[in-house]
Amino acid sequence: MSASTATGDAPVASERRPGTALVVLAAVEARRLARHPVFLVGVAAYVLLLLDLLVLTRQRELWQLTDSVTFSIALCLGIGGFIAMNRLAGATRDSDAVVAVPAGETTQTWALCLACLLPLAIAGAGAVAVALVYVADPASYQEVPGRVDAGAHIAYLAAAWLSALGGPLLGVTVARWWRWPTAGLVGAVGLIVWSFLGIGPTLLAIDLVHLSAPYTILITGPTEGELYVLGGNLGWRLPYVAGLCALAAIAAALHGAHGEARRRLLRVLAVVAAVTVTCLVLSAVTGPDLVRLR
């Protein structure tokens, strides 16, 4: 009888299949994320914002409701998840729970990426709550100005939902490639600046500016009394945002890959990058132009 069997301990890494080790590590990382203070603050802020939107203030302008929901996802779960996963990925080697399941860097990275599904699930639960409130009483919400069709509206919300995945994935990527102390802070600030550059209509001579940002809004009004429906095809922007998520995960996994595995990842990265850029271009050239409502 082996020592591990006699003591009831889990099998060592050599006795585990690679897929089993990945699942175990992913569960470990998800639990670490669920206990991280920054992530907990982000989740709490997200819940409070949703309660305010749906129960307390009861926002009656549909476009303001959806913009507020997407902003709360991007800020609380996207940026909050970015910071938390960046910290966790940087400290992975020091985790006793992870050391108990020895694995290569690539497996550890994919486990961290799978843990990023946790904020995505939380964002999805909030989005379902918003949808249920709207479906229960749609007549009480005013329609989106500019006659934004339902398909574009759904694509807009779905892309915002993916920001809860993309932010944490990028946090893992930055932790893998940038080892200097303030890399996470610089990355978070960069994400925020990139997003806000695409909000004001004065910056939208080219739709690529706001469509390329990981977070954007549907309608904006830079001064009182003005409203603009931002340009671009939101349907094509959805696969673009999904492509950004995939690129972040692949780039993170590349750090520990060697030989044929690295070459395979580079080929996949090139294909995903080409598809992602194509979707971005299509979202800019096939959608409507910027429209001023008033």
N, C-alpha and C positions, 0 to 999 in steps of 0.2 A: 504494500500500500504506500502510495507516494505521500510526501509530507503535506502537500497541498490538500490531498484528499482527507488525510487524517485530521487536519486542523479545520477543515471546512472552508479554507481560503479559495478565492477565485483562481482558475488556472493561470499560469504565467503566460507571457506573450507568445512564447514558442508553441504553446498548446492551443492558441486561439487562431481561428481563421481570420484573414485580413478584414473581411466584411464584418465579422463579429466585433473585432477590436474597434472598428470605425463606429459602429452603433453604440458600443459602450462608452467610447470617448465622447461622442456627440451628446449622449445623455448627461455625462459628467459636465461638459461645457455648458449645456443648457441650464443645469442646476446652478452652476457658478454665475451665469448671467442673471438668472432669476433672483439671486441674492446680492447682486452688485448694487451699491448705494445709488450710483448715478442712474442706473436703469430703473430702480425702484422709484426714484424721484420722477423720472420721465413717465413711467406708467401712471403714477398717481396724478401728475399734472394732466395727462391725457384723459383720464377718467373724469377729473374735475371739470375740464373744459367741455367734455361731452355732456355732462350733467347740466352745466350752465347753458349750453346751446339748446338742449332738448327739454329741460325742465324749468329752469329759472327764468332766463331771458326770453325763451321761446321765440327765437329769430323767425320772422315771418317772410323775409325775403329769401327765396330759395337759393339764389346765387350767393348770398352772404352766408347762408348756412353751409353750403358745400365748400366755399372757399375757406371758411373757418375750420371745418372738419379736416380738409386737406392740410391746412397749415398746422393744426394740432398734431396730425400724424407725422408730418415732415420734421417738425421741431422736437416734439417730445420723444417719439420713437425712432425717427431717422437720425437726428443729431445726438439724442441721448443714447441710442443704440450704438452709434459710431464711437462715442467716447468710451462707453462701457466695454465694447468688444475690442477696441484698441488697447485698453488697459489689460483685459484678460488675455489677449493674444501675446502681449509683451511679457506676461507673467506665467504663461503656460508651463514652461519648463520648471518653474518653482512650485507647481501645484502638487501636493502629495497625492491627490486623487488621480491626476494624470500620470504621475510616475508609477503608480500601482498598475497601470496598464501600458507598459512600454510600447512605443510605436515610433516610426520614422516621422520626420517633420512633415512630409506630404500628408500622411494619414492624420496627423494632428491638425493640419491646416484645414483639411476637408471636414473634420469633426467640428472645428470652430465655425466653418461656413454653414454646416447643418444646424448648429445652435442658433444661427441668425433667423431660423424659421419661427422662433418664439416671438419676437416682436412683430413679425408678419402676421402670426395668428392673433395676437392681441389687437393689432390694427384692424384685422378682418372682423373680429368680434364687435368692435366699436362701429365699424361700417354697417354691419348687419343691424345693430341697434338703431342707427340713424335711418336705415331703409325701412325698418318696421314702424318707426314713429311716423315717417312720411306716408307710408302706405295706409296706415290707420286713419290718417286725416289729411289727404292731399289737398283738399279744397282750401285749407287754411293757409297754405303756402303760395305766395305769388310766384308766377312763372319767371324763369330766367329771362332778362331783357335780351333783345337781339335775336330771339327765336332760335336759340341753340338747340339742335335736335337731340333726341334722347340718346342716340348712339354716341355722339360726341361727349355728352354729359357723362355717360357711363365710362367711356375711355378715360376721361379726365380724372374721375374718382379712382379708377383702377390703377392709373399711373401713380397717383398719390399714395395709394395703398402699397405699391411696390417700393416706395421710398423707405418704408419701414424695414424692408429687406436690404435695399441697396446701401443705406447708411451704415449699418453694422458690418456688411461685407467689406465695404471700403475701409472701415476701421481695422479689420483683419489685415487687409492688403498693406495699409500704411504701417502697421506694426511689424509686418514681415520685412518690408523693404527699407523703411526709415527707422533706424535704431536710436537716433538722437533724442534727448529728453523731451523736448517740446513738440515733437512731430505730430502727436495727436491733436494738440491745441491748434497748431497751424493748419492741419487738415480740416478741423471743424470750422475754423474761421473762413477758410477757403470755400467750403461748401456753402456757408451762409452768404458770403459775398457773391459767389457765382449765381445763387438763386435770386438774390435781390437785384442783380443786374438785369434780369429778364422781366421785371415787374412793371416798370414805368413805361408808358407808351412812347415817351420821347426817345427811348432807347431802341425802339423796334422798327427802325428803317429796314432791317432784315429780320424776318421771322425766326431765323436760326438763333438769334440772341436769346429769346425767351424759351423757345422749344428745346434747346440743348440743355437747359438747366435741369438739375435733378428734381427741383421743385419749381412749379410756376403756378399762376393763378388764371382763372377763366375771365374775370372781369375786374377792371381796376379803375380808379378815379383819383388822379393825382391831386386835383383841387376840388373844393366843394362845388357841387352842381355838375360835375363832369363824370361821365361813365364811358368806358371803352371796352368793347369785346376784343380780346387779343386775337391776332391772326394765327393761321396755321391749322393743319389737319390733326386733330387730337387722336384720331383713330390710328394713324401711322406713328404718332408719338408713343403710344403704348408699347409696341414691340421695341422701340428705341430704348425706353427706360428698362425694359426687361433685358435688353442686350447689355446695358450698362451694368446691371447686376451680375450677369454672366461673366463679363469681362473682369469685374472686380474679383470674383471667385477664382477664375483661371489665373489671373495675375498673382494672387496670393499663393496658389499652389505651385507656381513656377519657381518660387524662391528655393524650395527644397528638392526640386526635381532634377534628375540627371539622366544622361544617356538618351535612350529611346523614349522614355517617359517624358522627358523635357521636350524633345523634338515633336512628339505627338501633341503635347499641350500647346506648343507654339503654332502648329498647324491649325488646331482648333481655335486658338486665339485670333489668328489671321482671318479665318472664315467668319467668326462671330463679329469681329471688328468691321469687316466689310458689310455684313448684313446690317449691323447697327447704324453705321454711317449712311447706308442707303435709306434706311427707314427715316432717319433724321432729315435727309434731303427731301424725301417724298412728303414728309409732314410739312415742310416749309413751302414747297412749290405747288402742292395740290389743294391746300386749304384756302379758306377765305382770307381776305386782307383784314387789317385792323379796321374796326368800325367804331365810329364815335356815335354814342347813343344820344347824348345831350351835352 
